Amino acid sequence: MKKYQHIFFDLDHTLWDYDSNVRETLFDLFSHHRLGDLGGIPFEAFFEAFLFTNYELWDQFNQGKVDQAEMQQSRFIKVFTRAKLPAESLPGTFERDFVTQTSSKSKVMDHSFEILDYLNDDYALHIITNGFNESQYSKLKCSGLAPYFDLIVTSESSGFRKPDKRIFAHALQKLGTKPSNCLMIGDNPDSDILGAKNAAIDQVYYNPRGVTHQVEPTFTIRHLSELRAIL
């Protein structure tokens, strides 16, 4: 088995449990602002509206079609509209409260700490994420993940977004290493896997739901614990 020196992890959906942490925050905000009283919708309908809108906006962000400010300014206006809630009832602090509260949540994906403990002695571990500095650093700190990682590269700090190979080149330059020494682990077949492939870095596609895809990663796993068979 090939010996790597540096392991790059994506953060959201790969180590940090984005869906669970977001759901908890949105439920709290939905209840606090009594949003169910505005349109008679249940929380599940509001949550589904958020998931659809958020996925759409992040996809546009990854393609460079919107920037951070545009995404954050429009996100909950679009969510309220999709959930058939009056947009004028959107609290002015909703986006900020959402980011702050979500980033303080601590739930991680199954086997995250187990596999990081396993890898920590033999590899240098790093994060490459399309998230923003403030929220990503908060997630790492509040979840207890931060001590495992030497280098944290965000789209904000590097100026590039996965799948742009320049974000990987930025990490390689910072570490003074070459692609063949590295392995990228992530859940997004486009940004994580194709991005790393374009940068000549081997990849592990973390696909817990068994989603059908067109990419051909170096490795595929359903559980993080399966990394033991690769590394």
URGI-V455642 format. One record per backbone hydrogen bond with DSSP energy under -1.0 kcal/mol. NH is the residue of the N-H (numbers start at 1). CO is the residue of the C=O. Records with the same first field share a line. If there is no record, write none. Layout:
# URGI-V455642
NH=CO + CO
This chain:
# URGI-V455642
5=181
6=181
7=124
8=183
9=126
10=185
13=16
14=11
15=11
16=11
17=107
18=16
21=17
22=18
23=19
24=20
25=21
26=22
27=23
28=24
29=25
30=26
31=27
32=28
33=29
35=30
37=34
38=35
39=35
40=36
46=42
47=43
48=44
49=45
50=46
51=47
52=48
53=49
54=50
55=51
56=52
57=53
58=54
59=55
60=56
61=57
62=58
63=59
64=61
65=60
71=67
72=68
73=69
74=70
75=71
78=74
79=75
80=76
81=77
82=78
83=79
84=81
85=80
89=86
90=87
94=91
97=93
98=94
99=95
100=96
101=97
102=98
103=99
105=102
109=15
112=109
115=111
116=112
117=113
118=114
119=115
120=116
122=119
123=119
124=5
126=7
127=151
128=9
129=153
136=132
137=133
138=134
139=135
140=136
141=137
142=138
143=139
145=140
146=140
148=145
149=146
150=125
153=127
158=154
159=155
164=161
167=164
169=165
170=166
171=167
172=168
173=169
174=170
175=171
176=172
177=172
181=178
182=179
183=6
184=202
185=8
186=204
192=188
193=188
194=189
196=192
197=193
198=194
200=197
201=196
204=184
205=219
206=186
207=221
210=207
219=203
221=205
226=223
227=224
228=225
229=226
230=227
231=227
